[in-house]
Amino acid sequence: MQQKSTFQFILPYAIALFGIRLVMDIIIKQFGLGYEGESYGGIVAFFIEIGAIFFTTFKYKKWLNGEMRFSEGVKIGVGLMLLIGAFFSLYLFIHHKFIDPTYQEKLVAEASAVMHKELPNVNAEDLKPNAILGFSMSILKYIFIGAFGGIISAAILKTEK
């Protein structure tokens, strides 16, 4: 019997978590919740992602017959969220380029209106999104969440002395 790789182990969990994030994002966009919906959705998603990292790390430990090193737990968290970041960033690119090309402009306009109430000197041009920077920052955000969740999960679940 051939042993599964770590990538093969976390891929189903990554796809499941991507499905949850996708449904959340579609609900936010379809109900027109806009800027505030994006913010609250991100907060809810953060807690779901941390829970998914812990659950995946727990299952990984069971898969390894109850023995897991700290570094393996961190690797699971970062790997899981790296996959989610890649999947979700690709989805956002497709959504903003082909499905609803005006969504970003609407979001920027709404954010600009909120910013002008609090900071009247802010220019709308300063809020224009940069696709490459946005993609890079999105991936980095997911890696950071993965590292954070992986460290916490690994510290709780590790068995090395």
Secondary structure as GFF3:
##gff-version 3
##sequence-region A 1 161
A	DSSP	alpha_helix	6	30	.	.	.	ID=ss1
A	DSSP	alpha_helix	34	63	.	.	.	ID=ss2
A	DSSP	alpha_helix	70	94	.	.	.	ID=ss3
A	DSSP	pi_helix	95	99	.	.	.	ID=ss4
A	DSSP	alpha_helix	103	118	.	.	.	ID=ss5
A	DSSP	three_ten_helix	124	127	.	.	.	ID=ss6
A	DSSP	alpha_helix	131	157	.	.	.	ID=ss7
###
